[in-house]
Amino acid sequence: MLQGPTTHVETVDSVMLFIVGISVVLLLGITATMIYFVFKYNRKKGHKPVDIHGSVLLETIWIVIPLILVLAMFYYGYRGFAELRRIPENSMEVIVKAQMWKWGFTYDNGKTADSLYVPLNKPVKLTMQSVDVTHSLYIPAFRIKEDVYPGENTYLAFTPNKLGRFDIACAEFCGLEHSMMYTKVIVLTEQAFDDWYLGNSFEEIIDSSAVSISLHMNKLLRNKGCITCHSLDGRDGIGPTFKGLYGKETIVVTKGKEKKIIADDKYIAKSITEPYAEIVKGYDALMPEQTYNIDEKELDQIVEILKGL
């Protein structure tokens, strides 16, 4: 068997092959027995059926053999589960925040990212919590998955042993854009990870050029989950487009009543901090009330970004 990106892959795949192997043997055995009985006890051969009132041997066989098979599958499955729940003491902890519809990762030094960066051959512990509804962090290539709940921490641990980029998905239906809740786990060499981990944050290396400001703008909106629902190019999505929003006359619904407003600084800030106060007509109230942990500085930055669009 080829080595997977974590040691847990081999354990899970072995359990799967074991269960599939037993299933194939049972399928072939039962099918062969059925075919044999069809021919042996065919009505044309004149066999007269006889009732069986009991057979200790037969009853022992159909109790003992299934019991052994089920216990064997339970043993191998539990061994894999215990391996997954065992968190090494020297693990690197990463805080995971799940929200509609993105993942966020925070490291011990305060560095944040929307992809999970981890060093090769070092145990990693994910401490996970949702800010809105139930999600489920699933890394198919690693064969690991764990539900993420609001107000409750859940955990995952793994040791990556293969360099590369691997998908992270949400395996729990969490709303309209559930299928778009994808990111990556990126396994780096220890030196490359240290360079990334200890380097300046993206915001600290922004210069005054228009290109850098544009990159900063897109990163901020992406990290806060804004462009999951709001486009930057004029196309409508789950929410109104950001393009041309600032200064635009808009009809909103407040407590069931419609009114016209101008999308100014005050309106945009209120729409972020109190998302259900004034809903743009024609759109549903889907923005989470736990609004992405946006502080005052970031709120001002987003308002300025929308002015430029």
C-alpha positions in Angstrom: 0.0 0.0 0.0 1.3 3.5 -0.9 2.1 5.8 1.9 -0.6 8.4 2.5 -0.2 12.0 3.5 -0.7 11.0 7.2 -0.2 7.7 9.0 -3.9 7.7 9.8 -4.6 7.1 6.0 -3.1 3.6 6.2 -5.2 2.7 9.3 -8.5 3.9 7.8 -7.8 2.3 4.4 -6.8 -1.0 6.0 -10.1 -1.1 8.0 -12.0 -0.3 4.8 -10.3 -3.1 2.9 -10.9 -5.5 5.7 -14.6 -4.7 5.8 -14.9 -4.8 2.0 -13.1 -8.1 1.9 -15.5 -9.7 4.4 -18.4 -8.2 2.5 -17.2 -9.7 -0.8 -16.6 -13.1 0.7 -20.1 -13.1 2.2 -21.6 -11.9 -1.0 -20.0 -14.6 -3.1 -20.7 -17.3 -0.5 -24.3 -16.4 -0.1 -24.8 -16.1 -3.8 -23.1 -19.4 -4.5 -25.2 -21.1 -1.8 -28.4 -19.7 -3.3 -27.5 -20.9 -6.8 -26.7 -24.4 -5.4 -30.0 -24.6 -3.6 -31.9 -23.5 -6.8 -30.5 -26.5 -8.7 -30.4 -29.0 -5.9 -33.9 -28.4 -4.7 -35.5 -27.7 -8.0 -39.2 -28.8 -8.0 -38.6 -31.0 -11.1 -36.3 -33.3 -9.2 -39.1 -34.3 -6.9 -37.5 -33.5 -3.5 -40.0 -33.2 -0.7 -39.1 -30.5 1.8 -38.7 -31.5 5.4 -39.0 -29.2 8.4 -36.0 -28.8 10.6 -36.9 -28.5 14.3 -33.5 -27.5 15.5 -29.8 -27.9 14.9 -27.2 -27.0 17.6 -24.4 -27.0 15.1 -26.2 -24.7 12.6 -27.3 -22.3 15.3 -23.8 -22.2 16.8 -22.3 -21.4 13.3 -24.7 -18.6 12.5 -24.2 -17.0 16.0 -20.4 -17.5 16.5 -19.1 -16.6 13.0 -21.1 -13.3 12.6 -20.1 -12.4 16.2 -16.4 -12.9 15.4 -16.7 -10.9 12.2 -18.5 -8.0 13.9 -16.1 -7.9 16.8 -13.1 -7.9 14.4 -14.5 -5.0 12.5 -15.2 -3.2 15.8 -11.7 -3.8 17.0 -10.0 -2.4 13.9 -12.4 0.5 13.6 -11.9 1.5 17.3 -8.2 1.2 16.9 -8.3 3.8 14.1 -10.7 6.0 16.2 -8.4 5.9 19.2 -5.4 6.8 17.0 -7.3 9.8 15.8 -8.3 11.0 19.3 -4.8 10.6 20.7 -3.3 14.1 20.8 0.5 14.1 21.2 1.8 16.4 24.0 4.2 18.3 21.6 1.4 19.1 19.1 1.3 22.5 17.4 -2.1 24.0 18.2 -4.1 25.9 15.6 -7.4 27.5 16.4 -10.1 26.9 13.7 -13.1 29.2 13.3 -15.9 27.9 11.0 -18.6 30.3 9.7 -20.9 30.5 6.8 -19.1 29.9 4.5 -15.4 29.9 5.2 -12.7 28.5 7.4 -10.3 30.7 9.5 -7.0 29.5 11.2 -5.2 31.3 14.0 -1.7 30.4 15.3 -0.1 30.8 18.7 1.7 34.0 17.6 -1.5 35.6 16.4 -1.0 35.0 12.7 -4.2 34.3 10.8 -4.8 32.6 7.5 -7.7 31.3 5.4 -5.7 28.2 4.5 -4.2 25.8 7.0 -0.4 25.9 6.9 1.4 23.0 8.7 5.0 21.8 8.9 6.0 18.3 7.7 6.3 15.5 10.3 5.1 17.7 13.2 1.9 16.7 15.1 -0.9 19.3 14.7 -3.9 19.8 17.0 -6.9 21.6 15.7 -9.1 23.3 18.3 -12.3 24.1 16.4 -15.5 26.1 17.1 -18.2 27.5 14.9 -19.5 31.1 15.1 -22.9 30.3 13.6 -24.2 26.9 12.7 -22.9 23.3 12.8 -20.1 22.6 10.3 -17.8 19.6 9.8 -14.1 19.9 8.9 -13.3 17.2 6.5 -9.8 16.5 4.9 -10.5 13.6 2.5 -6.8 12.9 1.7 -6.1 12.6 5.4 -9.2 10.5 6.1 -10.2 12.7 9.0 -13.5 14.5 9.8 -14.9 16.2 12.9 -18.1 18.2 13.5 -17.7 21.8 14.6 -20.3 23.3 16.9 -21.2 26.8 18.0 -20.2 27.5 21.6 -18.3 24.2 22.0 -14.7 23.2 21.2 -14.0 20.0 19.2 -10.6 18.6 18.4 -8.7 16.9 15.6 -5.0 15.7 15.6 -2.8 14.5 12.7 0.8 14.3 11.7 1.4 15.2 8.0 4.2 13.2 6.4 3.8 14.3 2.8 4.4 17.7 1.2 1.6 19.1 -0.9 -1.8 20.9 -1.0 -4.9 19.0 0.1 -8.6 20.0 0.1 -10.5 21.0 3.2 -14.3 20.8 2.9 -17.4 21.2 5.0 -19.2 17.8 5.4 -22.2 19.2 7.2 -24.9 21.1 5.2 -24.7 24.6 6.6 -26.7 26.8 4.2 -27.0 27.9 0.6 -23.2 28.2 -0.1 -22.3 25.0 1.8 -20.8 23.4 -1.4 -18.4 26.4 -1.8 -16.9 26.1 1.7 -13.6 24.8 0.5 -10.0 25.7 1.4 -6.6 24.0 1.5 -4.2 22.4 4.0 -0.7 23.2 2.8 2.1 21.0 4.1 5.5 22.7 4.0 9.0 21.8 4.9 9.9 22.9 8.5 12.1 25.7 7.1 9.5 26.9 4.7 6.9 26.8 7.5 9.1 28.8 9.9 9.7 31.4 7.2 5.9 31.8 6.7 5.1 31.6 10.5 7.7 34.1 11.6 7.5 36.4 8.6 5.6 39.7 8.5 1.8 39.5 8.1 0.3 40.4 4.8 -0.9 43.8 6.1 2.5 44.7 7.4 4.2 44.5 4.0 1.5 46.5 2.2 3.0 49.6 0.4 1.3 52.5 -1.1 1.0 51.2 -4.6 -2.4 50.6 -6.2 -1.7 46.9 -6.8 -0.8 46.3 -3.1 -3.9 48.2 -1.9 -6.0 46.1 -4.2 -4.4 42.9 -2.9 -5.0 44.0 0.7 -8.6 44.9 -0.1 -9.3 41.5 -1.6 -7.6 39.7 1.3 -9.5 41.6 4.0 -12.9 41.0 2.3 -12.0 37.3 1.7 -10.8 36.7 5.3 -14.0 38.2 6.7 -16.2 36.1 4.4 -17.6 39.1 2.6 -17.0 38.0 -0.9 -18.5 34.6 -0.3 -21.9 36.3 -0.7 -21.2 39.7 -2.2 -19.4 40.1 -5.6 -17.0 42.8 -6.6 -17.8 42.9 -10.3 -21.5 43.8 -10.3 -23.0 40.3 -10.4 -25.7 39.6 -7.8 -25.1 36.7 -5.4 -26.7 35.7 -2.1 -26.3 39.4 -1.2 -26.0 42.6 -3.2 -22.9 43.3 -5.2 -20.3 45.6 -3.6 -19.6 47.3 -6.9 -21.3 50.7 -7.0 -22.9 50.2 -3.6 -21.5 53.2 -1.8 -23.7 56.3 -2.4 -26.4 54.3 -4.1 -30.1 54.8 -3.3 -31.4 51.5 -2.0 -34.7 50.2 -0.8 -34.5 48.3 2.5 -37.0 46.5 4.6 -37.2 47.3 8.3 -39.7 45.5 10.5 -41.7 44.7 7.5 -41.8 48.2 6.1 -39.9 49.5 3.1 -37.9 52.7 3.0 -35.3 54.3 0.8 -31.8 54.9 2.1 -28.5 56.1 0.8 -25.7 53.6 1.3 -23.3 55.9 3.2 -20.7 55.2 5.9 -23.3 54.8 8.6 -25.5 52.5 6.7 -22.6 50.2 5.6 -21.2 50.0 9.2 -24.7 49.2 10.6 -25.3 46.6 7.9 -22.2 44.8 9.1 -22.6 45.1 12.8 -26.5 44.7 12.8 -27.1 42.6 9.7 -30.8 42.1 10.3 -31.7 45.7 11.0 -32.2 46.8 7.4 -32.4 44.1 4.8 -32.0 45.1 1.1 -35.3 44.4 -0.7 -35.2 41.2 -2.8 -32.7 39.5 -0.5 -33.0 37.1 2.4 -31.7 37.7 5.9 -28.8 35.1 5.7 -25.9 37.1 7.1 -24.8 35.7 10.5 -25.4 37.9 13.5 -22.0 36.9 14.9 -20.4 39.2 12.3 -17.0 37.8 11.6 -15.2 39.3 14.6 -14.7 42.7 12.8 -13.0 45.3 14.9 -13.4 49.1 14.5 -10.2 49.4 12.4 -11.3 46.7 10.0 -14.9 48.1 9.8 -13.4 51.5 8.8 -11.2 49.7 6.2 -14.2 47.9 4.7 -16.2 51.1 4.4 -13.2 52.8 2.6 -12.9 49.8 0.3 -16.6 50.0 -0.7 -16.2 53.7 -1.4 -13.5 52.8 -4.0 -15.8 50.3 -5.7 
